Amino acid sequence: MKILSIDDQIAWMAAKRADWQVDRKDERTAVWTGQLRPTKTSYHLRMFYRVPHLLERTTVRRVQPRVYVERPALQQKPGNPEGRLPHVYWINGDPSQGEPCLCLFDPDHEWSICDQLADTTVLWASKWLYWYEAWLVTGIWFGPGRHEEDFEDAGSKGLKAEEV
């Protein structure tokens, strides 16, 4: 399998998600913005991804793409006993430090740096939004997944890579 460069990811996203805009930050990093409408609501999302250096000692969870819902803002379910949105990560585990990052996949095996964002992460974000809308109605998260602990992020709003 080939590790996909940021140029590869940009090309695949342009071919499969032509309506998404890309902002290339540097030779390894890009941020895409676009719309998804899994059911009744249209969501504007931002996806951050940085291709790791081959020699970096890191984990899949630390290098996975990050997806944020820009609008409409994610809502809390009234009376939610946990007091938090389900299946999201917060920068440094603190909801006051920024916006939630969607928990889209099991970091141990579901995504790799050889996967195309257009065929994995974007589709998983749409499924997450579908399960989110069901949760708003029922209060039950019907979607699959194993939620990990919150991530540490040296950057703000997922625009910088984490320190290794």
DSSP file (Angstrom, degrees, kcal/mol; ACC not computed):
  #  RESIDUE AA STRUCTURE BP1 BP2  ACC     N-H-->O    O-->H-N    N-H-->O    O-->H-N    TCO  KAPPA ALPHA  PHI   PSI    X-CA   Y-CA   Z-CA
    1    1 A M              0   0    0      0, 0.0     2,-0.4     0, 0.0   113,-0.0   0.000 360.0 360.0 360.0 146.4    0.0    0.0    0.0
    2    2 A K        -     0   0    0    112,-0.2     2,-0.5     1,-0.0     0, 0.0  -0.801 360.0-124.8-100.5 133.8    1.2    3.5   -0.8
    3    3 A I        -     0   0    0     -2,-0.4     2,-0.4     1,-0.1   111,-0.2  -0.652  35.3-127.6 -71.7 125.4    1.2    6.3    1.7
    4    4 A L        -     0   0    0    109,-1.9   111,-0.1    -2,-0.5    -1,-0.1  -0.622  17.2-140.2 -83.2 129.7   -0.8    9.1    0.1
    5    5 A S     >  -     0   0    0     -2,-0.4     4,-2.3     1,-0.1     5,-0.2  -0.262  29.7-104.1 -75.5 169.9    0.8   12.5   -0.1
    6    6 A I  H  > S+     0   0    0     21,-0.4     4,-2.6     1,-0.2     5,-0.2   0.853 125.3  56.0 -64.8 -32.9   -1.1   15.7    0.5
    7    7 A D  H  > S+     0   0    0     20,-0.2     4,-2.4     2,-0.2    -1,-0.2   0.910 106.7  49.6 -63.5 -41.7   -1.1   16.1   -3.3
    8    8 A D  H  > S+     0   0    0      2,-0.2     4,-2.5     1,-0.2    -2,-0.2   0.935 112.4  47.5 -59.7 -46.7   -2.7   12.7   -3.7
    9    9 A Q  H  X S+     0   0    0     -4,-2.3     4,-2.6     1,-0.2     5,-0.2   0.908 111.7  49.9 -63.6 -42.1   -5.4   13.6   -1.1
   10   10 A I  H  X S+     0   0    0     -4,-2.6     4,-2.3     1,-0.2    -1,-0.2   0.918 111.9  48.5 -62.5 -42.9   -6.1   16.9   -2.7
   11   11 A A  H  X S+     0   0    0     -4,-2.4     4,-2.0     2,-0.2    -2,-0.2   0.919 112.8  47.0 -64.8 -44.0   -6.5   15.3   -6.1
   12   12 A W  H  X S+     0   0    0     -4,-2.5     4,-2.5     2,-0.2     5,-0.3   0.912 112.8  48.9 -65.4 -42.5   -8.8   12.6   -4.9
   13   13 A M  H  X S+     0   0    0     -4,-2.6     4,-3.2     1,-0.2     7,-0.3   0.915 111.1  50.8 -63.3 -41.2  -11.0   15.0   -2.9
   14   14 A A  H  < S+     0   0    0     -4,-2.3    -1,-0.2    -5,-0.2    -2,-0.2   0.879 114.0  45.1 -63.3 -37.3  -11.2   17.3   -6.0
   15   15 A A  H  < S+     0   0    0     -4,-2.0     3,-0.3    -5,-0.2    -2,-0.2   0.876 127.0  27.1 -73.9 -38.1  -12.3   14.3   -8.2
   16   16 A K  H  < S+     0   0    0     -4,-2.5    -2,-0.2     1,-0.2    -3,-0.2   0.727 133.4  30.4 -99.9 -24.7  -14.8   12.9   -5.7
   17   17 A R    ><  +     0   0    0     -4,-3.2     3,-2.2    -5,-0.3    -1,-0.2  -0.511  65.1 161.3-133.0  62.9  -15.9   16.0   -3.8
   18   18 A A  T 3  S+     0   0    0      1,-0.3    -1,-0.1    -3,-0.3    -4,-0.1   0.728  72.6  62.7 -60.3 -22.9  -15.6   18.8   -6.3
   19   19 A D  T 3  S+     0   0    0     -3,-0.1     2,-0.3    16,-0.1    -1,-0.3   0.584  85.6  91.5 -80.8  -9.1  -17.9   21.0   -4.2
   20   20 A W  S <  S-     0   0    0     -3,-2.2     2,-0.3    -7,-0.3    14,-0.2  -0.682  72.2-137.9 -86.5 140.3  -15.4   21.0   -1.3
   21   21 A Q  E     -A   33   0A   0     12,-2.7    12,-2.3    -2,-0.3     2,-0.4  -0.725  14.0-151.3 -95.9 146.1  -12.9   23.8   -1.1
   22   22 A V  E     -A   32   0A   0     -2,-0.3     2,-0.5    10,-0.2    10,-0.2  -0.946  11.8-167.8-121.1 141.6   -9.2   23.1   -0.1
   23   23 A D  E     -A   31   0A   0      8,-2.4     8,-2.0    -2,-0.4     2,-0.6  -0.944  17.4-149.4-123.9 105.8   -6.7   25.4    1.6
   24   24 A R  E     -A   30   0A   0     -2,-0.5     6,-0.3     6,-0.2     3,-0.1  -0.666  13.7-175.2 -80.2 120.9   -3.3   23.9    1.3
   25   25 A K        -     0   0    0      4,-1.7     2,-0.2    -2,-0.6     5,-0.2   0.864  61.0 -33.5 -86.0 -39.5   -1.3   25.0    4.4
   26   26 A D  S    S-     0   0    0      3,-1.4     3,-0.4     0, 0.0    -1,-0.2  -0.854  85.5 -59.1-162.1-165.5    2.1   23.6    3.6
   27   27 A E  S    S+     0   0    0     -2,-0.2   -21,-0.4     1,-0.2   -20,-0.2   0.618 134.3  25.2 -69.7 -11.2    3.7   20.6    1.8
   28   28 A R  S    S+     0   0    0    -22,-0.1    23,-2.7   -23,-0.1     2,-0.4   0.432 111.6  73.3-125.7  -3.3    2.0   18.1    4.1
   29   29 A T  E     + B   0  50A   0     -3,-0.4    -4,-1.7    21,-0.2    -3,-1.4  -0.922  44.0 164.5-128.2 139.5   -1.1   19.9    5.4
   30   30 A A  E     -AB  24  49A   0     19,-2.3    19,-2.2    -2,-0.4     2,-0.4  -0.988  19.8-152.1-146.0 154.7   -4.5   20.8    4.0
   31   31 A V  E     -AB  23  48A   0     -8,-2.0    -8,-2.4    -2,-0.3     2,-0.3  -0.996  15.2-165.2-127.9 125.0   -7.9   21.9    5.3
   32   32 A W  E     -AB  22  47A   0     15,-2.7    15,-3.0    -2,-0.4     2,-0.4  -0.823   2.4-165.7-107.3 148.1  -11.0   21.2    3.3
   33   33 A T  E     +AB  21  46A   0    -12,-2.3   -12,-2.7    -2,-0.3     2,-0.3  -0.994  25.6 131.2-130.2 142.1  -14.4   22.8    3.9
   34   34 A G  E     - B   0  45A   0     11,-1.9    11,-3.4    -2,-0.4     2,-0.3  -0.984  46.3 -88.5-172.9 178.2  -17.7   21.5    2.4
   35   35 A Q  E     - B   0  44A   0     -2,-0.3     2,-0.3     9,-0.2     9,-0.2  -0.787  26.3-177.9-106.9 144.3  -21.3   20.5    2.9
   36   36 A L  E     - B   0  43A   0      7,-2.1     7,-3.4    -2,-0.3    -2,-0.0  -0.993   5.9-173.0-134.4 142.6  -22.9   17.2    3.9
   37   37 A R        +     0   0    0     -2,-0.3     5,-0.2     5,-0.2    89,-0.1  -0.754  11.4 167.8-134.7  88.3  -26.5   16.5    4.2
   38   38 A P  S    S-     0   0    0      0, 0.0    -1,-0.1     0, 0.0     4,-0.1   0.852  75.1 -25.2 -72.3 -33.9  -27.1   13.0    5.7
   39   39 A T  S    S-     0   0    0      2,-0.6    91,-0.1    90,-0.0    90,-0.0  -0.015 120.3 -18.3-141.6-109.4  -30.9   13.5    6.3
   40   40 A K  S    S+     0   0    0     -2,-0.1     2,-0.4     2,-0.0    -3,-0.0   0.735 114.7  64.8 -86.7 -22.6  -32.8   16.7    6.9
   41   41 A T        -     0   0    0     31,-0.0    -2,-0.6     2,-0.0     2,-0.5  -0.826  68.5-141.0-109.7 140.3  -30.1   19.1    7.9
   42   42 A S        -     0   0    0     -2,-0.4     2,-0.4    -5,-0.2    -5,-0.2  -0.854  22.7-160.1 -95.7 130.5  -27.2   20.4    5.8
   43   43 A Y  E     -B   36   0A   0     -7,-3.4    -7,-2.1    -2,-0.5     2,-0.6  -0.894  13.7-144.0-114.8 139.8  -23.9   20.7    7.7
   44   44 A H  E     -BC  35  71A   0     27,-3.4    26,-2.7    -2,-0.4    27,-1.4  -0.917  30.8-172.2-100.3 120.9  -20.9   22.8    6.8
   45   45 A L  E     -BC  34  69A   0    -11,-3.4   -11,-1.9    -2,-0.6     2,-0.4  -0.752  21.4-151.4-116.0 159.0  -17.7   20.9    7.9
   46   46 A R  E     -BC  33  68A   0     22,-2.6    22,-2.9    -2,-0.3     2,-0.5  -1.000  12.3-165.2-126.7 130.0  -14.0   21.5    8.1
   47   47 A M  E     -BC  32  67A   0    -15,-3.0   -15,-2.7    -2,-0.4     2,-0.4  -0.971   1.7-165.2-120.9 122.0  -11.5   18.7    7.7
   48   48 A F  E     +BC  31  66A   0     18,-2.8    18,-2.7    -2,-0.5     2,-0.3  -0.865  12.9 170.7-104.0 135.1   -7.9   19.1    8.7
   49   49 A Y  E     -B   30   0A   0    -19,-2.2   -19,-2.3    -2,-0.4     2,-0.4  -0.974  13.9-176.4-148.0 135.2   -5.2   16.6    7.7
   50   50 A R  E     -B   29   0A   0     13,-0.4   -21,-0.2    -2,-0.3    -2,-0.0  -0.993  26.0-133.0-127.8 123.5   -1.4   16.5    7.9
   51   51 A V        -     0   0    0    -23,-2.7   -45,-0.1    -2,-0.4     2,-0.1  -0.612  31.4-126.5 -71.7 126.4    0.6   13.7    6.3
   52   52 A P        -     0   0    0      0, 0.0     2,-0.2     0, 0.0    -1,-0.1  -0.370  21.0-104.2 -73.8 154.4    3.1   12.5    8.9
   53   53 A H    >   -     0   0    0      1,-0.1     3,-1.5    -2,-0.1   -25,-0.0  -0.529  31.9-120.4 -67.8 144.8    6.8   12.3    8.2
   54   54 A L  T 3  S+     0   0    0      1,-0.3    -1,-0.1    -2,-0.2     0, 0.0   0.800 111.7  50.7 -59.9 -28.7    7.8    8.7    7.7
   55   55 A L  T 3  S+     0   0    0      2,-0.1    -1,-0.3     0, 0.0     2,-0.2   0.477  82.3 114.9 -91.8  -1.3   10.2    8.9   10.6
   56   56 A E    <   -     0   0    0     -3,-1.5     2,-1.0     1,-0.1     0, 0.0  -0.467  65.6-134.5 -68.3 136.7    7.8   10.4   13.1
   57   57 A R        +     0   0    0     -2,-0.2     2,-0.3   107,-0.1    -1,-0.1  -0.827  55.8 129.1 -89.9 107.6    7.0    8.1   16.0
   58   58 A T        -     0   0    0     -2,-1.0     2,-0.3    -6,-0.0   106,-0.0  -0.901  51.7-115.7-151.1 174.9    3.3    8.5   16.2
   59   59 A T     >  -     0   0    0     -2,-0.3     4,-1.3     1,-0.1     3,-0.4  -0.767  32.4-110.2-115.3 163.1    0.0    6.6   16.4
   60   60 A V  H >> S+     0   0    0     -2,-0.3     4,-1.4     1,-0.2     3,-0.5   0.905 118.3  57.3 -57.8 -41.5   -2.9    6.4   14.0
   61   61 A R  H 34 S+     0   0    0      1,-0.2    -1,-0.2    46,-0.2     3,-0.2   0.863 105.3  50.2 -60.2 -35.6   -5.0    8.4   16.4
   62   62 A R  H 34 S+     0   0    0     -3,-0.4   100,-0.3     1,-0.2    -1,-0.2   0.771 118.6  36.7 -75.4 -24.9   -2.5   11.3   16.4
   63   63 A V  H << S+     0   0    0     -4,-1.3   -13,-0.4    -3,-0.5    -1,-0.2   0.450  87.8 118.1-107.5  -1.1   -2.3   11.5   12.6
   64   64 A Q  S  < S-     0   0    0     -4,-1.4   -14,-0.1    -5,-0.2    49,-0.0  -0.254  76.1 -92.7 -63.6 153.2   -5.9   10.8   11.7
   65   65 A P        -     0   0    0      0, 0.0     2,-0.5     0, 0.0   -16,-0.2  -0.301  37.9-136.4 -61.4 151.6   -7.9   13.5    9.9
   66   66 A R  E     -C   48   0A   0    -18,-2.7   -18,-2.8    92,-0.1     2,-0.5  -0.952  15.8-164.2-115.1 131.1   -9.9   15.8   12.1
   67   67 A V  E     -C   47   0A   0     -2,-0.5    35,-2.7    35,-0.4     2,-0.4  -0.963   6.8-176.6-120.6 130.3  -13.4   16.8   11.2
   68   68 A Y  E     -CD  46 101A   0    -22,-2.9   -22,-2.6    -2,-0.5     2,-0.7  -0.952  24.9-131.3-124.2 141.8  -15.3   19.7   12.8
   69   69 A V  E     -C   45   0A   0     31,-0.5     5,-0.3    -2,-0.4   -24,-0.2  -0.847  22.4-179.0 -91.9 117.0  -18.9   20.9   12.3
   70   70 A E  E     +     0   0A   0    -26,-2.7   -25,-0.2    -2,-0.7    -1,-0.2   0.879  57.4  50.2 -83.7 -40.8  -18.8   24.6   11.6
   71   71 A R  E    S+C   44   0A   0    -27,-1.4   -27,-3.4     1,-0.3    -1,-0.3  -0.965 100.4  23.8-162.7 148.6  -22.5   25.1   11.3
   72   72 A P  S    S-     0   0    0      0, 0.0    -1,-0.3     0, 0.0     3,-0.1   0.658  95.5-116.6 -66.7 156.9  -25.1   24.6   12.4
   73   73 A A        -     0   0    0     -2,-0.2     2,-0.1    -3,-0.1    -3,-0.1  -0.308  32.2-102.5 -60.5 141.7  -23.4   24.2   15.8
   74   74 A L        -     0   0    0     -5,-0.3     2,-0.3    26,-0.1    -1,-0.1  -0.437  42.7-139.0 -64.9 140.5  -23.8   20.8   17.4
   75   75 A Q        -     0   0    0     -2,-0.1     2,-0.3    -3,-0.1    -1,-0.1  -0.724   4.2-123.4-105.9 151.2  -26.5   20.8   20.0
   76   76 A Q        -     0   0    0     -2,-0.3     9,-0.1     9,-0.1     3,-0.0  -0.682  30.4-117.5 -82.6 144.6  -26.7   19.2   23.4
   77   77 A K    >   -     0   0    0     -2,-0.3     3,-2.0     7,-0.1     6,-0.1  -0.754  36.7-110.8 -80.5 122.4  -29.6   16.9   24.0
   78   78 A P  T 3  S+     0   0    0      0, 0.0    -1,-0.1     0, 0.0    -3,-0.0  -0.283 102.6  16.9 -55.1 134.0  -31.7   18.4   26.8
   79   79 A G  T 3  S+     0   0    0      1,-0.3     3,-0.0     2,-0.0    -2,-0.0   0.605  80.9 163.9  79.5  11.7  -31.4   16.3   29.9
   80   80 A N    X   -     0   0    0     -3,-2.0     3,-0.9     1,-0.2    -1,-0.3  -0.501  29.9-152.2 -64.1 116.4  -28.3   14.4   28.7
   81   81 A P  T 3  S+     0   0    0      0, 0.0    -1,-0.2     0, 0.0    -2,-0.0   0.787  92.2  55.0 -65.5 -26.4  -27.0   12.8   31.9
   82   82 A E  T 3  S-     0   0    0      2,-0.2     3,-0.1     1,-0.1    -2,-0.1   0.730  97.2-139.9 -78.2 -21.0  -23.4   12.8   30.7
   83   83 A G    <   +     0   0    0     -3,-0.9     2,-0.3     1,-0.2    -1,-0.1   0.582  69.3  85.2  74.8   9.1  -23.5   16.6   30.0
   84   84 A R  S    S-     0   0    0     -7,-0.0    -1,-0.2    -8,-0.0    -2,-0.2  -0.938  86.1 -95.1-139.1 160.0  -21.5   16.1   26.8
   85   85 A L        -     0   0    0     -2,-0.3     3,-0.5    -3,-0.1     2,-0.2  -0.482  49.8-112.4 -66.8 144.0  -22.1   15.4   23.1
   86   86 A P  S    S+     0   0    0      0, 0.0    17,-0.2     0, 0.0    -1,-0.1  -0.534  87.7   9.8 -80.2 149.6  -21.5   11.7   22.3
   87   87 A H  S    S+     0   0    0      1,-0.2    16,-2.4    -2,-0.2     2,-0.3   0.877  95.1 118.8  53.3  51.0  -18.6   10.4   20.2
   88   88 A V  E     -E  102   0A   0     -3,-0.5     2,-0.3    14,-0.2    14,-0.2  -0.950  52.6-137.6-134.0 158.6  -16.6   13.6   20.0
   89   89 A Y  E     -E  101   0A   0     12,-3.0    12,-2.8    -2,-0.3     2,-0.4  -0.869  12.2-152.0-110.7 149.6  -13.1   14.6   21.1
   90   90 A W    >   -     0   0    0     -2,-0.3     3,-2.5    10,-0.2    61,-0.3  -0.959  33.2 -97.5-119.1 141.9  -12.2   17.9   22.8
   91   91 A I  G >  S-     0   0    0      8,-0.4     3,-1.9    -2,-0.4     6,-0.3  -0.387 109.0  -8.3 -57.7 125.2   -8.8   19.5   22.6
   92   92 A N  G 3  S-     0   0    0     59,-2.4    -1,-0.3     1,-0.3    60,-0.2   0.690 121.3 -75.7  56.1  21.3   -6.9   18.5   25.7
   93   93 A G  G <  S+     0   0    0     -3,-2.5    -1,-0.3    58,-0.6    -2,-0.2   0.617 105.1 119.3  73.7  12.2  -10.1   17.0   27.1
   94   94 A D    X   -     0   0    0     -3,-1.9     3,-2.3     1,-0.1     4,-0.2  -0.919  51.0-161.4-120.4 108.6  -11.6   20.4   27.8
   95   95 A P  G >  S+     0   0    0      0, 0.0     3,-0.8     0, 0.0    -1,-0.1   0.710  92.5  63.1 -59.7 -19.5  -14.8   21.6   26.1
   96   96 A S  G 3  S+     0   0    0      1,-0.2     3,-0.1    -5,-0.1    -2,-0.0   0.613  91.8  67.5 -79.6  -9.6  -14.0   25.2   27.0
   97   97 A Q  G <  S-     0   0    0     -3,-2.3     2,-0.3    -6,-0.3    60,-0.3   0.433 114.6 -55.1 -91.7   1.0  -10.8   25.0   24.8
   98   98 A G  S <  S-     0   0    0     -3,-0.8    -1,-0.1    -4,-0.2    58,-0.0  -0.998  75.1 -33.2 159.8-161.3  -12.5   24.7   21.4
   99   99 A E        -     0   0    0     -2,-0.3    -8,-0.4     1,-0.1     2,-0.2  -0.559  62.0 -96.0 -95.0 156.3  -14.9   22.9   19.3
  100  100 A P        -     0   0    0      0, 0.0   -31,-0.5     0, 0.0     2,-0.5  -0.457  28.4-144.2 -73.4 142.6  -15.6   19.2   19.3
  101  101 A C  E     -DE  68  89A   0    -12,-2.8   -12,-3.0    -2,-0.2   -33,-0.2  -0.907  29.3-110.0-102.8 130.7  -13.8   16.9   16.8
  102  102 A L  E     - E   0  88A   0    -35,-2.7     2,-1.0    -2,-0.5   -35,-0.4  -0.367  17.4-134.4 -66.6 136.2  -16.0   14.1   15.5
  103  103 A C        +     0   0    0    -16,-2.4    -1,-0.1   -17,-0.2     3,-0.1  -0.806  40.6 160.5 -88.3 101.6  -15.1   10.6   16.6
  104  104 A L        +     0   0    0     -2,-1.0     2,-0.3     1,-0.2    -1,-0.2   0.692  49.6  10.4-103.5 -21.7  -15.3    8.8   13.3
  105  105 A F  S    S-     0   0    0     41,-0.1    -1,-0.2    40,-0.0     6,-0.0  -0.988  78.2 -88.9-157.3 160.9  -13.3    5.6   13.6
  106  106 A D    >>  -     0   0    0     -2,-0.3     4,-2.1     1,-0.2     3,-1.4  -0.649  36.8-147.2 -72.0 116.8  -11.6    3.1   15.8
  107  107 A P  T 34 S+     0   0    0      0, 0.0   -46,-0.2     0, 0.0   -47,-0.2   0.636  89.2  66.3 -67.5 -11.8   -8.0    4.5   16.0
  108  108 A D  T 34 S-     0   0    0    -48,-0.1   -48,-0.1     1,-0.1    -2,-0.0   0.754 126.9 -15.7 -80.6 -23.0   -6.5    1.0   16.3
  109  109 A H  T <4 S+     0   0    0     -3,-1.4    -1,-0.1     3,-0.0     3,-0.0   0.549 107.6  84.1-157.8  -7.9   -7.5   -0.3   12.9
  110  110 A E  S  < S+     0   0    0     -4,-2.1     2,-0.4     1,-0.1    -2,-0.0   0.674  92.7  34.6 -88.4 -15.0  -10.1    1.5   10.8
  111  111 A W        +     0   0    0     -5,-0.4     2,-0.3    -4,-0.1    -1,-0.1  -0.991  60.0 178.8-139.7 146.0   -8.1    4.2    9.1
  112  112 A S    >   -     0   0    0     -2,-0.4     3,-2.0   -49,-0.0    -3,-0.0  -0.934  45.1-106.0-140.4 166.6   -4.6    4.5    7.8
  113  113 A I  T 3  S+     0   0    0     -2,-0.3  -109,-1.9     1,-0.3    -2,-0.0   0.465 117.8  64.1 -72.0   0.4   -2.4    7.0    6.0
  114  114 A C  T 3  S+     0   0    0   -111,-0.2    -1,-0.3     2,-0.1     2,-0.2   0.445  84.6  99.1 -97.3  -4.1   -2.8    4.9    2.8
  115  115 A D  S <  S-     0   0    0     -3,-2.0     2,-0.5  -111,-0.1  -111,-0.1  -0.590  77.0-119.2 -88.4 145.3   -6.6    5.7    2.8
  116  116 A Q    >>  -     0   0    0     -2,-0.2     4,-1.1     1,-0.1     3,-0.7  -0.699  13.5-144.6 -81.1 127.6   -8.3    8.3    0.6
  117  117 A L  T 34>S+     0   0    0     -2,-0.5     5,-2.2     1,-0.2     3,-0.5   0.874  99.0  58.3 -58.9 -38.7  -10.1   10.9    2.7
  118  118 A A  T 345S+     0   0    0      1,-0.2    -1,-0.2     3,-0.2     5,-0.2   0.822 112.2  39.8 -62.5 -31.9  -12.8   11.2    0.1
  119  119 A D  T <45S+     0   0    0     -3,-0.7    -1,-0.2     3,-0.1    -2,-0.2   0.556 132.1  17.5 -96.9  -9.3  -13.6    7.5    0.4
  120  120 A T  T  X5S+     0   0    0     -4,-1.1     4,-2.8    -3,-0.5     5,-0.2   0.628 123.2  37.5-122.4 -74.7  -13.3    7.1    4.1
  121  121 A T  H  >5S+     0   0    0     -5,-0.3     4,-2.2     1,-0.2    -3,-0.2   0.861 117.3  48.6 -59.1 -43.7  -13.4   10.1    6.4
  122  122 A V  H  ><S+     0   0    0     -5,-2.2     4,-1.8     2,-0.2    -1,-0.2   0.918 114.5  46.3 -65.3 -42.0  -16.0   12.1    4.4
  123  123 A L  H  > S+     0   0    0     -6,-0.4     4,-2.0     1,-0.2    -2,-0.2   0.902 112.4  50.4 -66.3 -39.8  -18.3    9.2    4.3
  124  124 A W  H  X S+     0   0    0     -4,-2.8     4,-2.6     1,-0.2    -1,-0.2   0.852 107.0  55.0 -67.0 -33.7  -17.8    8.4    7.9
  125  125 A A  H  X S+     0   0    0     -4,-2.2     4,-2.4    -5,-0.2    -1,-0.2   0.899 106.7  51.1 -64.2 -39.8  -18.6   12.0    8.8
  126  126 A S  H  X S+     0   0    0     -4,-1.8     4,-1.8     2,-0.2    -2,-0.2   0.910 111.3  47.4 -63.5 -41.6  -21.9   11.7    6.9
  127  127 A K  H  X S+     0   0    0     -4,-2.0     4,-2.5     2,-0.2     5,-0.2   0.905 109.5  53.7 -65.2 -41.1  -22.7    8.6    8.9
  128  128 A W  H  X S+     0   0    0     -4,-2.6     4,-2.5     1,-0.2    -2,-0.2   0.937 108.6  49.3 -58.7 -45.8  -21.7   10.3   12.2
  129  129 A L  H  X S+     0   0    0     -4,-2.4     4,-2.3     2,-0.2    -1,-0.2   0.858 108.5  53.7 -63.0 -35.7  -24.1   13.2   11.4
  130  130 A Y  H  X S+     0   0    0     -4,-1.8     4,-1.8     2,-0.2    -1,-0.2   0.948 111.9  43.8 -61.1 -49.3  -26.9   10.7   10.6
  131  131 A W  H  X S+     0   0    0     -4,-2.5     4,-2.3     1,-0.2    11,-0.3   0.849 110.9  56.2 -66.2 -33.7  -26.4    9.0   14.0
  132  132 A Y  H  X S+     0   0    0     -4,-2.5     4,-2.3    -5,-0.2    -1,-0.2   0.925 106.0  49.8 -62.1 -45.9  -26.2   12.5   15.7
  133  133 A E  H  X S+     0   0    0     -4,-2.3     4,-1.2     1,-0.2    -1,-0.2   0.885 111.2  49.3 -63.0 -37.3  -29.6   13.5   14.3
  134  134 A A  H  X S+     0   0    0     -4,-1.8     4,-2.8     1,-0.2     5,-0.4   0.895 109.3  52.9 -65.9 -39.2  -31.1   10.2   15.6
  135  135 A W  H  X S+     0   0    0     -4,-2.3     4,-2.8     1,-0.2    -2,-0.2   0.886 103.7  56.6 -63.0 -39.0  -29.5   10.9   19.0
  136  136 A L  H  < S+     0   0    0     -4,-2.3    -1,-0.2     1,-0.2    -2,-0.2   0.865 114.9  38.8 -60.3 -34.7  -31.0   14.4   19.1
  137  137 A V  H  < S+     0   0    0     -4,-1.2    -2,-0.2    -3,-0.2    -1,-0.2   0.898 132.6  21.3 -81.3 -42.8  -34.5   12.8   18.7
  138  138 A T  H  < S-     0   0    0     -4,-2.8    -3,-0.2     2,-0.2    -2,-0.2   0.705  88.0-128.8-103.1 -23.1  -34.1    9.7   20.9
  139  139 A G  S  < S+     0   0    0     -4,-2.8     2,-0.4    -5,-0.4    -4,-0.2   0.519  76.4 109.8  80.2   5.2  -31.2   10.4   23.3
  140  140 A I        -     0   0    0     -6,-0.4     2,-0.9    -5,-0.1    -1,-0.3  -0.950  67.1-138.1-117.2 133.0  -29.6    7.1   22.2
  141  141 A W        +     0   0    0     -2,-0.4    -9,-0.1     1,-0.2   -10,-0.1  -0.797  25.5 174.7 -88.6 105.1  -26.4    6.8   20.2
  142  142 A F        +     0   0    0     -2,-0.9    -1,-0.2   -11,-0.3   -10,-0.1   0.626  44.6 103.2 -85.7 -15.2  -27.3    4.0   17.8
  143  143 A G  S    S-     0   0    0      1,-0.1    -2,-0.0   -15,-0.1   -15,-0.0  -0.253  72.7-114.9 -70.1 156.1  -24.1    4.3   15.8
  144  144 A P        +     0   0    0      0, 0.0     2,-0.1     0, 0.0    -1,-0.1  -0.220  55.9 102.6 -78.1 175.4  -21.2    1.9   16.2
  145  145 A G        -     0   0    0      2,-0.0     2,-0.5    -2,-0.0   -58,-0.0  -0.350  59.1-110.7 130.8 155.4  -17.8    2.8   17.5
  146  146 A R        -     0   0    0     -2,-0.1     2,-0.5   -59,-0.0   -41,-0.1  -0.982  33.2-142.0-116.7 120.3  -15.4    2.7   20.3
  147  147 A H        -     0   0    0     -2,-0.5     2,-0.1   -41,-0.1     3,-0.1  -0.734  15.4-157.8 -91.2 126.0  -14.7    6.1   21.8
  148  148 A E        -     0   0    0     -2,-0.5     3,-0.1     1,-0.2   -61,-0.0  -0.308  33.0 -78.8 -87.8 176.1  -11.2    6.9   22.9
  149  149 A E        -     0   0    0      1,-0.2    -1,-0.2    -2,-0.1   -56,-0.1  -0.249  63.9 -78.3 -67.4 164.7  -10.0    9.4   25.4
  150  150 A D        -     0   0    0      1,-0.1     2,-0.2   -61,-0.1    -1,-0.2  -0.282  51.8-118.3 -64.5 153.4   -9.8   13.1   24.3
  151  151 A F        -     0   0    0    -61,-0.3   -59,-2.4    -3,-0.1   -58,-0.6  -0.563  12.1-125.2 -95.3 158.3   -6.7   14.0   22.3
  152  152 A E        -     0   0    0    -61,-0.2     2,-0.4    -2,-0.2   -61,-0.1  -0.860  29.2-174.3 -97.6 136.6   -4.0   16.5   23.1
  153  153 A D        -     0   0    0     -2,-0.4     9,-0.1     2,-0.1     8,-0.1  -0.982  23.4-163.6-138.5 122.6   -3.5   19.1   20.4
  154  154 A A  S    S+     0   0    0     -2,-0.4     8,-0.1     6,-0.1     7,-0.1   0.687  77.4  65.1 -76.0 -17.7   -0.8   21.7   20.4
  155  155 A G  S    S-     0   0    0      5,-0.5     2,-0.4     1,-0.0     3,-0.2  -0.318  86.6-108.1 -97.4-179.2   -2.7   23.8   17.8
  156  156 A S  S >  S-     0   0    0      1,-0.2     3,-1.9    -2,-0.1   -58,-0.1  -0.924  92.9  -3.7-113.1 139.4   -5.9   25.6   17.9
  157  157 A K  T 3  S-     0   0    0     -2,-0.4    -1,-0.2   -60,-0.3   -89,-0.1   0.781 121.6 -70.7  52.8  30.9   -9.0   24.4   16.1
  158  158 A G  T 3  S+     0   0    0     -3,-0.2    -1,-0.3     1,-0.1   -92,-0.1   0.694 103.5 124.3  68.0  19.2   -7.0   21.5   14.6
  159  159 A L    <   +     0   0    0     -3,-1.9     2,-0.4  -111,-0.1    -2,-0.1   0.544  65.4  50.5 -92.0  -5.7   -5.0   23.8   12.3
  160  160 A K  S    S-     0   0    0     -4,-0.1    -5,-0.5  -112,-0.0    -6,-0.1  -0.956  88.0-109.7-128.1 150.2   -1.6   22.7   13.5
  161  161 A A        -     0   0    0     -2,-0.4     2,-0.1    -7,-0.1   -98,-0.1  -0.361  40.8-100.6 -72.5 157.4   -0.2   19.2   14.0
  162  162 A E        -     0   0    0   -100,-0.3     2,-0.3    -8,-0.1    -1,-0.1  -0.431  37.0-103.7 -76.1 152.3    0.4   17.8   17.4
  163  163 A E              0   0    0      1,-0.1    -1,-0.1    -2,-0.1   -11,-0.1  -0.586 360.0 360.0 -73.1 137.0    3.8   17.8   18.9
  164  164 A V              0   0    0     -2,-0.3    -1,-0.1    -3,-0.0  -107,-0.1   0.414 360.0 360.0-100.8 360.0    5.3   14.4   18.9
